Amino acid sequence: MNIEVMNLTKDYGSTRVLDNINLNINKGLYGFLGPNGAGKTTFMKILSTLIPKTSGEVYFNGISVENRKEIRKIIGYLPQKFSFYPNFTVYEVLDYFAALSNRKLSRSEILSKLEEVHLQELFKVKTKALSGGMKRRLGIAVAMVGEPEVLIVDEPTAGLDSEEKIKMRNIFSEIGRHKTVLLSTHVVEDIALSCSTLVVLNKGKVVYDGTVRNMIQQAKEKPSSNGELISPTLEDAYMKFIREV
Ligand SMILES: Nc1ncnc2c1ncn2[C@@H]1O[C@H](COP(=O)(O)OP(=O)(O)OP(=O)(O)O)[C@@H](O)[C@H]1O
């Protein structure tokens, strides 16, 4: 999968929320970092065909994002907030959403999809009894039920404890081995270390696009006068890119 984003701009009234974004996205895990209000959700919603762009182009393997019907066959989207019917079991949720996307999955196929998000043992549990992290993992299984080439997830780790964050990271790393995964966060360490590419957004602009390693390298300050070398962490590097705008 190749996603080309060219001069993408989004205005809400007279406010420019995305300003001339240019990106080339391929297979793997892409982390979109940025402070609150940077434009991450807006970017994800445009790529998910939920809201229109103001100008510029987005192509998925050459198909324009304006071709909503075709693009929706290619992508799975998990928004920041979502809910399930509380009395459905974990199994029923996946069965139901598979049917909605015109797929008839066998019992073993559903259980195998639940296994990918470590929920196979909870298949009989009603969704109202799941923790926040479990619901989020079920959301990922739902987003993946149509076997999309691209998974887009907005703030997947918000409000989760450390154990759940690690589970999430591992799930995304696994999916990113074969597919394109775009995820947004404003908490750098949560997810960024497992991403092959980071895109830092600030005030609607891309201020960094590249590997984690390169981001840290670029942020390394010159040795100070006493010869002391400063080794920035990823968080330091991120803050530097955000401040420089
Ligand atoms: N429907 C809308 N109408 C007007 N302004 C909007 C709308 N949606 C978002 N905005 C504004 O666009 C800017 C970018 O918002 P967006 O939600 O994309 O940022 P974000 O990086 O995802 O932030 P957060 O982490 O807080 O979700 C913000 O200033 C927000 O107030």
The ligand as a Tripos MOL2 file, in Angstrom:
@<TRIPOS>MOLECULE
LIG
   31    33     1     0     0
SMALL
NO_CHARGES

@<TRIPOS>ATOM
      1 N1        -15.6500   20.5640   13.5280 N.pl3     1 LIG1
      2 C1        -14.7750   21.5160   13.8510 C.ar      1 LIG1
      3 N2        -15.0930   22.8080   13.6850 N.ar      1 LIG1
      4 C2        -14.2120   23.8060   13.9860 C.ar      1 LIG1
      5 N3        -12.9660   23.5700   14.4660 N.ar      1 LIG1
      6 C3        -12.5950   22.3010   14.6630 C.ar      1 LIG1
      7 C4        -13.4720   21.1940   14.3690 C.ar      1 LIG1
      8 N4        -12.8290   20.0470   14.6560 N.ar      1 LIG1
      9 C5        -11.5970   20.4000   15.1190 C.ar      1 LIG1
     10 N5        -11.4630   21.7430   15.1270 N.ar      1 LIG1
     11 C6        -10.2530   22.4960   15.5320 C.3       1 LIG1
     12 O1         -9.1900   22.0450   14.7280 O.3       1 LIG1
     13 C7         -7.9710   22.0140   15.4650 C.3       1 LIG1
     14 C8         -7.3490   20.6290   15.3330 C.3       1 LIG1
     15 O2         -8.1670   19.6750   16.0120 O.3       1 LIG1
     16 P1         -7.8570   18.1190   16.0300 P.3       1 LIG1
     17 O3         -8.9220   17.4750   16.8570 O.co2     1 LIG1
     18 O4         -7.6490   17.6470   14.6450 O.co2     1 LIG1
     19 O5         -6.4640   18.1110   16.7910 O.3       1 LIG1
     20 P2         -5.7400   16.9000   17.5340 P.3       1 LIG1
     21 O6         -4.2940   17.0390   17.2240 O.co2     1 LIG1
     22 O7         -6.3960   15.6160   17.1930 O.co2     1 LIG1
     23 O8         -5.9910   17.2320   19.0370 O.3       1 LIG1
     24 P3         -6.5130   16.2760   20.2120 P.3       1 LIG1
     25 O9         -5.3220   15.4740   20.6200 O.co2     1 LIG1
     26 O10        -6.9350   17.2610   21.2460 O.co2     1 LIG1
     27 O11        -7.6510   15.4550   19.6770 O.co2     1 LIG1
     28 C9         -8.3300   22.4000   16.8870 C.3       1 LIG1
     29 O12        -8.0100   23.7660   17.0600 O.3       1 LIG1
     30 C10        -9.8210   22.1880   16.9600 C.3       1 LIG1
     31 O13       -10.4070   23.0820   17.8690 O.3       1 LIG1
@<TRIPOS>BOND
     1     1     2 1
     2     2     3 ar
     3     2     7 ar
     4     3     4 ar
     5     4     5 ar
     6     5     6 ar
     7     6     7 ar
     8     6    10 ar
     9     7     8 ar
    10     8     9 ar
    11     9    10 ar
    12    10    11 1
    13    11    12 1
    14    11    30 1
    15    12    13 1
    16    13    14 1
    17    13    28 1
    18    14    15 1
    19    15    16 1
    20    16    17 2
    21    16    18 1
    22    16    19 1
    23    19    20 1
    24    20    21 2
    25    20    22 1
    26    20    23 1
    27    23    24 1
    28    24    25 2
    29    24    26 1
    30    24    27 1
    31    28    29 1
    32    28    30 1
    33    30    31 1
@<TRIPOS>SUBSTRUCTURE
     1 LIG1         1 GROUP 0 **** ****
